[in-house]
Amino acid sequence: MTANQSDAGQTQFQAGKAAFERGEYRKAVEYLQQACALVNPGSALGGTVQTWLVTAYQATGQQQEAIALCRTLTQHPDLQTRKEGKRILYILEAPKLQTRPEWLTQIPDLGGLADKTERDRVGAQAVPSPAKRSPAATPQFKPEPVDLSQVNTEDNRFVWVALIAVLLILGSLIWLM
């Protein structure tokens, strides 16, 4: 493996990571597959690239490819890659839980938003201000009156003890200087 191929593999790997983080999973798969072909598969970098490729496969719905690649990662020469492969394989092979439709929240498809032009989005940013309420319509907080006969006004000598302690500390600091 030449240094030129390794640099190209590193570049493809970085492009694949960036595409994955932007949510462009199909592009990420393409970049990461190219990076796998350019780097040494038995190296730590090769293991990292393959781990990212497993995640990208899973994101694109290619579950069988992800599991197959993950099984090969469990035999990887790099210890960290082996551990990560086993951990991901455990997650991928976990049984799917049954869910009810009322437990799920539908998220709208925002894929078409990238196609909109800036001109189309300008009007969508203007939000009308809510109508102002009259001050009489809002309820006012009125504190309850306090019964002063139940308030403890007796001196508990804490203030004097704290004052004496502060004076002793200051006096000892002055004496030590």
PyMOL commands that set and color helices and strands:
alter all, ss='L'
color gray80, all
select helices_A, chain A and resi 3-21+25-38+44-59+63-73+79-92+101-103+111-115+118-125+148-150+158-176
alter helices_A, ss='H'
color red, helices_A
deselect
rebuild
show_as cartoon
